[in-house]
Amino acid sequence: MEDTIYGPKSDSSELSDEAESSNYVMYRHRPEWKDVQPVPQDDGPSQVVKIAYSDKFVDVFDYFRAILQSGEKSERSLELVTDAISLNPANYTVWIYRLEIVLHLEIDLYKELEYISNVIREFTKNYQVWQYRKNIVEMLNDPSDELKFTASILDMDAKNYHAWQYRQWVLTTYSNLMENELDFVETLLSQDMRNNSAWNQRYFVIYNTDPSNETIDKELHYTFDRIKILSKNESAWNYLRGLLLYSENGNLEVKVRNFCNELYDKGNRSPHLLSCMIDLLDADENLKESNDTEKIKFVLKLCFELATIYDPMRRFYWAYVSNDIENKYSISNHETKINVY
């Protein structure tokens, strides 16, 4: 028995419905397209699922396959691919052919950039639309509006992966645009300190600007201040761990360890704080050399507290960490033995 599913849906189906309810004329009924024989979609002899495309979708893509076969690049074919994109903006073949038509007709690329801007605003989380924009910007070699444009998209959704990925491409390709990026990130973090994408972008900027010791120290204290405000914000703690990669001779570890101890002594029991303290203590070379029993027992205590009180969802993980530390230092503490069952 052959099943039927309906597609494509989401935003594209809404556009299709709106078009069909207007005075839209099918391509098969347009006199200027009489010379073209439409090419139906061939799903093979053993079609398991029949997709219930709309009449307009079938009509447009039958004619698109026809001009793709003939290689026609004309004004009317540009109109056709525009309709095809409105119905399915994820079809990369249509985008590739559109670019070929645009170049063949010598269309003003700035007008094409305006066109793709409007498409992206409608379909913000579509890989193909961002790739097409990248192609146009590369040909123009003009990124002057790109940061402003991506900022407008991120204003709609500050965690749009495609917009961030594209923005990073712009910044690495045209490095002179990096200067004000930290200010942009700071604006987003002031709106939402939990915005992991903004924290990631902050690290991206630091990593790509060859930071000085002064810059890293400034970032360290910036992160300390944000953690004090929201200590259960995992994004800030991950950023802090990233900064430790810039540590020389353990100088940053000392500052982070002191910061963590201060929070802990004040009664803070954020799972991210305790986790960071465990990692720092376990990585402490002095602890390995001295085999300080009290510090090791304190680490085991932190694992126990996480497994039983502050992070029980990951109790199996903390039991593993605890056992690993016990084996590493040949020590056992029955008071903090974690029972995962």
N, C-alpha and C positions, 0 to 999 in steps of 0.2 A: 504493500500500500504506500502510495506517495504522499508524503507530508508537505504541508505548505507553511512557510513562515513569511512574515511581512517585513520588507526592508527595502532600502535603508530607511531608518527612522530618525529619531532625535530631531535636531534643529533642521536638518535638510528636508525632512518630510513636511515640516510646517511651511517651509518656503514653497515646496511643491504644491501643497494644498492651496496656498494663497494664489499661486500662479494659475492653477486650474480653475479657480473660481472667478477669475477675471476674464478678460477678452483674449486670453492667450490662444494662439493658433499653432496647432501641431505642425512640425516640419513636413510631414507627409502631405499636408494640405497647403503648403506654401508654393506658389507658382515658381518662385526663383530657385526651388530645390528639386524641380521635376527631373532634372538631368542626372540626379544622384539616386542610385539604387541602394536603399538601406540594407545593412548587414545585421541580421538577427544574432543574438547571443547564442553561442553553441556550448551547451552544458554537457555534451556527450550523450551516448546511448543509454547510460545507466545513471540517470539523475535520481539521487536519493531524496533530496529535498527541493521542492519547487519554491522559489522565492517570489512572492506576490508583489512585483514591482508595479508602481503606478503607471498609467498609460503614458504620461509625459516622460517618465524615466526611460521606459522602453523606447519611445519615439526618439528622444534625444540621443541616447547611446547607440541605437541602431545607425543613426546618421553619423555619429562620431566615428564608429568603427569603419564606416564607408570612406570618410575623408582621410582617416588614418591609413587605410589601404592604398588610396589613390595618391596620398601625399599632398593633398590640396592645402595651400596656405594663402588664405584670402580674407577679406573683410567679413564675409559671411561665415567662414570657418571660425574666425575669432569670436563672433557672436555665438556660434554653436558651442564652443568650448566654455564660454562664459556661462551658458545655461547648464552645461554638464557639471561645472564646478559648483554651481548653486545647488545642484541635486546631490552631489557626492564630492565634497571638497577633499576627501581622503584618497581620491584616485590619482596616484602619482603619475600614471601614464598621461592623463589629461593635462597635468601641470607641465610635464616635459614637452608635450606637443604645443601647449600654449606659448611657451618660451620660444620654441622654434618659429611659430607664426609671428610673434612680436618682433623677433629679430629680422625675419624675412621682410615684413612690412615696414621695418624701421620705425616702429611706434616709439613715441617719446617715452623714455624709460622713467621719467619723473611722473608721467601720467600713470604708468604701470605701477609705480610705487604707491601712488594714491589709491589705485584700485586694490592692491594687495592689503593696504592698510584697512580698508573697509571690510575686506573678507576676513582678516584676522580678528577684527572687532566682533564679528559675528561667530567665528569659529576659533576661539582663543587657544584651545587645547588640541590643535591638529598639527601633527609634525610637518605635513607637506606644505602648509601655508607659510610656515616659518622658513622652511628650506627655500621656497620660491623667493621670499623676501631677501634672504641671504644672497641668492644668485643675482637679483637686481642690484642690490647695494654694491656687490663686488664689481659688477660691470660699470656702475656709475662711479665707483671709488669715492663715494660721498656718504660718510656716516653721520653727517651733521645733525640729522633729526632722529637718529636711532635711539639714543638714550631717553629722549623726551617721549618717543613713541612707546618704548617698552615700559617706561614709568607709568604711562596712561593705562597700559594693559595690567600692570601690577596693582594699579589703583583699583581695578575691578576685582582682582584676586591676587593678593600679595604672595601667594605660594604657587603661582603658575610655573610649573617646571619648564615648559617650553620657552616662556618669556625670559626666565633666568638664564637658561642655556644659551639663548640667542644673545642676550645682553653680555654674557661672558665672552662669547665669540667676538662681539663688537669691541669690547675692551682689550682683548688680547691682540686683535688684528690691528686696531688703531690705538696704540698705547697712550697717545697724547690725551685721550679722553678719560684716563684713570684718575686724574687729579681730584675731582670732587666726588668720587664714588663713595668714600667713607661717610661724607655728609648725607648722601642719599640713603645709605644703609642706616645711619643713625636716626633719620626721620622715621623709617619703617619700624625700627626697634622701639622708638618712643611711643609708637602706636600700639605695638604688640611685642612685648619682650619674649614671647614664646615662638615667634616667627623663626622657625629653624632655617628657612630659606635665606632670611636676612643675615643670620649668624654665619651661615655657609658663605654668603657673599662677602661678608666682612673678612673671613679667613682667606677667601680668594684674592681680595685686594692686598692683604698683608703679604701673602705668599708671592704675588706677582710684582711686588714693588721693592724687593730686596731690603727688608726692614732692618733698621739699626737697633742696637741694644736699647736705646732710649725709646724707640717706638714700641718694642716688645714690652718693655717695662710699663709704658703708658697703657698698652692694651691689657696688661695683667691687672692693673688697678681699676681700669674701666670695667673689666669683667667681675672683679671682686665687688664693686659697688652694685652691679646688677644682681649678683647672687644674693647679696644682703637684702635686697628688696624682694626677691623671689627665689628662695633657696631650692625650691622643687622644680625649677626650670631646667630640664635636662639639656636643652640646647646650649645654655650658657656654660654648663659644666663640660660639655663636649668641646666647646670652644677653648675653655681653659686647658683641657688636656692637649688640644692641638698646639697651644702656645708653648707647652713644655718641650715640644720638639725643637724649639730654638734655644733650649737651655745649654749653657756651657759650664762644664765642671759642677753641675748640680746647683748652680746659683738660683735658678727659678724654682726648683723643687723646695728649697728652704723657705722661700716666700710663700709658696702655695701651702706647704705643710703648716707654717705658722698661722696662715689665714684659716685653714681648716680646723686647727686646734682651738682657735679663738671662737669659731662658730660652735664647735662641739662643747666647749666649756660654758657657753652661754645657754646650753640646753637644746641647741638645734639638732634634730635627728632626721634630716632629709636623707632619703636613701642614696641620693647622689653624693652627698657629703660623706657618708659612711663608706660608700664604694670607693671614692677618691682617696680617703684616708687609708683604706686597706691596700690599694695599689701603691701608694707612696711608701707606706711602711714596708711592704713586701719587696719593693725595689730598692730600698735603702741599703747601700753597700755596707755601711757601718753596722747595720743590724745583722747582716750575714757574717761579718767578721767577728762581732762581739757575741753573737748568739744570745742576745739580751732576752732572757726568759720572760721578764715582765712585759716587754713590748710585744713579744710573740703572743703571749696570752691575751694581750689587749686586742691584737688583730683577730684572734679566734673569737673573742667576745663580740667584736663588731660583726663578724660573720654570723654568729648566733643570733644577735639582735635583728639583723636583716632577715634571716630565714624565719624567725618566729614572730617578729613584731612589725618591722617597717617595710619588708619586701617579701612576704610569704609566697607570693605568686612565683617567685624564682628561688624557692627554698632548695630545689635540687641543685641549682647552680652554686648557691652559697655553701651547700654541703660539700660540693666538689672542691671549691676553693679552700674551705676549711681543712679538708682531708689532705689536699695538696700541700698546704702550709705545715701541717703536722708531720707529714712525711719528709718535707724538705729540711725541717729543723729537728727531726727526731724527738718530737714532743707530743704529749697527749694530755688533754684537759677534759676530764669527764663532765665537768660542770657546764661546759659549752659544747658538748657533743650534740650534733644536730640530728634529730630523728625526722626523716622525711616522710614517714608513713603514719 
